[in-house]
Amino acid sequence: MHGRSQNSIKLLAGNSHIELCKQIADKLGIKIARVGAFQYTNQETAIAIGESVRDEDVYIIQTGCDSEKINDYVMELLLMINACKVASARRITAVIPNFPYARQDKKDKSRAPITAKLLANLLQIAGCNHIITMDLHASQIQGFFRIPVDNLYAEPIMLKYIKENFNKDDLIIVSPDAGGAKRVAGIADKLDVQFALIHKERARANEISRMVLVGDVSDKIAILIDDMADTCGTLCKAADILIENNAKQVICIITHGIFSGSAIEKINESKIDKVVCTNSLPISNHLKNCSKLEMLDISSTLAESIRRLHNGESISYLFYNNS
Amino acid sequence: MRDLLVLGGTSHPNLTKSICRNLTIQQTEVLSKKFSNGETSIEISESVREKDVFIVQSSCGHVNDNFLELLITIAACKTASAKRVTAVLPLFPYSRQPDIPFLPSLSGAPSISETKEYYTFESAPSTPRPLSRNSESGKELTNNSSSSPLEKKIINNNNLKMPIPNRSVNFQPKAIVTNSASVNFLPQVDENGKTESGYKQWISPNGTLIANLLTTAGADRLVTMDLHDPQFQGFFNIPVDNLYSRPLLKHYIMDYIPNYQECIIVSPDSGGAKRATAIADSVGCSFALIHKERRAKFANQPPSTSSSSMSVSMSQQKSLNSNYTTMIPTTMLVGDVKDKVCVLIDDLVDTSYTITRAAKLLKDEGAKYVYALVTHGVFSGDAINRIKKSGIDKLVTTNSVPQSEHVAILGDQIEVLDVSRIFAESIRRINNGESVSMLFDYGW
């Protein structure tokens, strides 16, 4: 390796999703590095480093989750990156399955901040050399960075799930909004099934006013696919419309299950038959409270991408195949 | 005012209000709210195009939330074509990270926020401690300590010197973490903070990162007050105006302390000696210093008290097994405070361990009345309750962070000085391109 000594993977766990980090560590057959983040009583975050990361290949697992602590986790990630930089790590990769502030990616109003861009800048100045993320809300966010960004897709896992659980003749794939139409149409093409679209008119963020279904869903199992489920208002309304239009069943498949506020109660009361979502955020608590919820495991995809990145192999294989 | 806009973050709305009142301008509204997933959302109500924008945000409460809110607001102003964005940070976030030898506890250490009936302000437990760390008394012992590095070392040293037959080598004193699961990944450390493999566990310094984050967000200039480390200014590539609370404190001493010429200015630790001597010189008082040091302790030999002006609080030493010659920490008072009014001066009080211990020492040495003058009163954890029960007779702090809750608890024991005039005047001067240095000496 260009005369430099081989180094090894150091996997660091942020406080946001330790479960996922453990799974990744198991899949890679390594131990989580002895680095911990904690808060002082004045609520400032500090990073304690208990083993050397000098000249190592560092991966920090931190996802955007928990409405109370999301900013704490962002700061924790920045401080951890900086700590590794100070400790002379050779390369620092932030593994952020759910990129926080991804929806604030444009100046939609006067004097509104482009926070996703700000976060990209902050990560880079902190010393991040590489980003691994999954299903970015807008893939253009990759362009906010001057460092390489590997945007993984949950699509192969979703396709596998659909193929294993449903007969494709009964299916119709539905996009709950126009923004996701392209992504969803791609999945429908790969499965070779029908595609429908729900068009919504949004009055304010997180509130929907009116929805129109484009396509025929009668007597089909409607599969709603979206990149994230936050308050779940969209999904529940979409399910109502699909059932009104004689869909047999409504299944939602989602990458990032944020489930903020009363989302889980909404799902429980709604006409949705099943919500399938990845563990890009910690959802084990929600699984207990919601029998309709099912989990897809992305830890193998992330572990494989870390392994490939470390060994300098191609990541794009993972875009089309299950690891 | 030429194109001057003052915005306030959510951390300290009252300070922003008084700054604007002092400048006789209308505060620019910032709509700061949270999305349902917790992400901060900022909207600025007025046009900031080609304006000179000042954003006031202190470091208090939920520090990370407030800091990110500040970064987002700065970025919002920058993308909205503000001419210049100045961040006004009365208390600079992450300016002091207590360098505690961090020691994880597997029991998931709770934060130390509940009121306790009894506090020890001793430098160390003054009675011999039972031997086993894992017994109930061990728990009591850690309860009384928890945050201060000094106390931890002492406890640790006590244990070391006591002949404990079955004491495990790895020990786990309580750490002051607030419920973070990832600390469980940290290795066990011995009393020197070293892991089994001999790697010394360390806490990462954050100063440069915080400076870089502010600059990256787009801040063109910073105004802050009494930086804990003046070197912090050097972390920035943008101008930083570090204002001083010294004139304010000086005025308080001269105007409100009876016979102030007779009083003694005391620095609670050697790090603050320079700050305290500067005030002592300018008001013409004498000066004393409390000094923590690790010094060799010899069996049954009292510490040197050759000069009467040096007295050493070493009550804890009597309790120690004196057969060993080891380094133990002591708290020494350099100077005579008997029957005097003492004025403790510090820039930042967080957990209040240092200042309450200092007050206790002063009272033990015969001080008549103890004032504590503190620029930034953060008082996190159970600090306020400690102060209430401590030897501090009057606590004087500034409103660089919100104090209303503290005033509600301490009542007459606390006085709050207003820094909004200094900040308002510095904003006016920066906006007009006038010199700010005059504020350093005379206040406003």
Chai-1 contact restraints between the chains, C-beta under 6 A:
chainA,res_idxA,chainB,res_idxB,connection_type,confidence,min_distance_angstrom,max_distance_angstrom,comment,restraint_id
A,A13,B,S182,contact,1.0,0.0,6.0,A-B,restraint_1
A,N15,B,S180,contact,1.0,0.0,6.0,A-B,restraint_2
A,N15,B,A181,contact,1.0,0.0,6.0,A-B,restraint_3
A,N15,B,S182,contact,1.0,0.0,6.0,A-B,restraint_4
A,I18,B,A181,contact,1.0,0.0,6.0,A-B,restraint_5
A,I32,B,F185,contact,1.0,0.0,6.0,A-B,restraint_6
A,R34,B,F185,contact,1.0,0.0,6.0,A-B,restraint_7
A,R34,B,L186,contact,1.0,0.0,6.0,A-B,restraint_8
A,R34,B,P187,contact,1.0,0.0,6.0,A-B,restraint_9
A,G36,B,S182,contact,1.0,0.0,6.0,A-B,restraint_10
A,G36,B,V183,contact,1.0,0.0,6.0,A-B,restraint_11
A,G36,B,F185,contact,1.0,0.0,6.0,A-B,restraint_12
A,G36,B,L186,contact,1.0,0.0,6.0,A-B,restraint_13
A,A37,B,S182,contact,1.0,0.0,6.0,A-B,restraint_14
A,F38,B,V177,contact,1.0,0.0,6.0,A-B,restraint_15
A,F38,B,S180,contact,1.0,0.0,6.0,A-B,restraint_16
A,F38,B,V183,contact,1.0,0.0,6.0,A-B,restraint_17
A,Q39,B,T178,contact,1.0,0.0,6.0,A-B,restraint_18
A,T41,B,S111,contact,1.0,0.0,6.0,A-B,restraint_19
A,T41,B,I176,contact,1.0,0.0,6.0,A-B,restraint_20
A,T41,B,S380,contact,1.0,0.0,6.0,A-B,restraint_21
A,T41,B,G381,contact,1.0,0.0,6.0,A-B,restraint_22
A,N42,B,D350,contact,1.0,0.0,6.0,A-B,restraint_23
A,N42,B,V378,contact,1.0,0.0,6.0,A-B,restraint_24
A,N42,B,S380,contact,1.0,0.0,6.0,A-B,restraint_25
A,Q43,B,H62,contact,1.0,0.0,6.0,A-B,restraint_26
A,Q43,B,V63,contact,1.0,0.0,6.0,A-B,restraint_27
A,E44,B,V63,contact,1.0,0.0,6.0,A-B,restraint_28
A,E44,B,Y94,contact,1.0,0.0,6.0,A-B,restraint_29
A,A46,B,Q97,contact,1.0,0.0,6.0,A-B,restraint_30
A,A46,B,I203,contact,1.0,0.0,6.0,A-B,restraint_31
A,I47,B,S204,contact,1.0,0.0,6.0,A-B,restraint_32
A,A48,B,F102,contact,1.0,0.0,6.0,A-B,restraint_33
A,A48,B,L186,contact,1.0,0.0,6.0,A-B,restraint_34
A,A48,B,Q201,contact,1.0,0.0,6.0,A-B,restraint_35
A,A48,B,I203,contact,1.0,0.0,6.0,A-B,restraint_36
A,I49,B,W202,contact,1.0,0.0,6.0,A-B,restraint_37
A,G50,B,L186,contact,1.0,0.0,6.0,A-B,restraint_38
A,G50,B,P187,contact,1.0,0.0,6.0,A-B,restraint_39
A,G50,B,T195,contact,1.0,0.0,6.0,A-B,restraint_40
A,G50,B,Q201,contact,1.0,0.0,6.0,A-B,restraint_41
A,E51,B,Y199,contact,1.0,0.0,6.0,A-B,restraint_42
A,S52,B,Y199,contact,1.0,0.0,6.0,A-B,restraint_43
A,S67,B,N37,contact,1.0,0.0,6.0,A-B,restraint_44
A,S67,B,G38,contact,1.0,0.0,6.0,A-B,restraint_45
A,I70,B,G38,contact,1.0,0.0,6.0,A-B,restraint_46
A,N71,B,N64,contact,1.0,0.0,6.0,A-B,restraint_47
A,N71,B,D65,contact,1.0,0.0,6.0,A-B,restraint_48
A,N71,B,L68,contact,1.0,0.0,6.0,A-B,restraint_49
A,D72,B,N64,contact,1.0,0.0,6.0,A-B,restraint_50
A,M75,B,N64,contact,1.0,0.0,6.0,A-B,restraint_51
A,L79,B,N206,contact,1.0,0.0,6.0,A-B,restraint_52
A,N82,B,L209,contact,1.0,0.0,6.0,A-B,restraint_53
A,A83,B,S204,contact,1.0,0.0,6.0,A-B,restraint_54
A,V86,B,S204,contact,1.0,0.0,6.0,A-B,restraint_55
A,Y101,B,E39,contact,1.0,0.0,6.0,A-B,restraint_56
A,R111,B,I44,contact,1.0,0.0,6.0,A-B,restraint_57
A,R111,B,A76,contact,1.0,0.0,6.0,A-B,restraint_58
A,R111,B,A80,contact,1.0,0.0,6.0,A-B,restraint_59
A,A112,B,E43,contact,1.0,0.0,6.0,A-B,restraint_60
A,P113,B,I42,contact,1.0,0.0,6.0,A-B,restraint_61
A,P113,B,I72,contact,1.0,0.0,6.0,A-B,restraint_62
A,P113,B,A75,contact,1.0,0.0,6.0,A-B,restraint_63
A,P113,B,A76,contact,1.0,0.0,6.0,A-B,restraint_64
A,T115,B,I72,contact,1.0,0.0,6.0,A-B,restraint_65
A,L118,B,A75,contact,1.0,0.0,6.0,A-B,restraint_66
A,N121,B,T216,contact,1.0,0.0,6.0,A-B,restraint_67
A,L122,B,L213,contact,1.0,0.0,6.0,A-B,restraint_68
A,L122,B,T216,contact,1.0,0.0,6.0,A-B,restraint_69
A,I125,B,N212,contact,1.0,0.0,6.0,A-B,restraint_70
A,I125,B,T216,contact,1.0,0.0,6.0,A-B,restraint_71
A,A126,B,L209,contact,1.0,0.0,6.0,A-B,restraint_72
A,N206,B,S36,contact,1.0,0.0,6.0,A-B,restraint_73
A,D230,B,N37,contact,1.0,0.0,6.0,A-B,restraint_74
A,T231,B,S36,contact,1.0,0.0,6.0,A-B,restraint_75
A,I258,B,N37,contact,1.0,0.0,6.0,A-B,restraint_76
A,S260,B,S36,contact,1.0,0.0,6.0,A-B,restraint_77
A,S260,B,N37,contact,1.0,0.0,6.0,A-B,restraint_78
A,G261,B,S36,contact,1.0,0.0,6.0,A-B,restraint_79
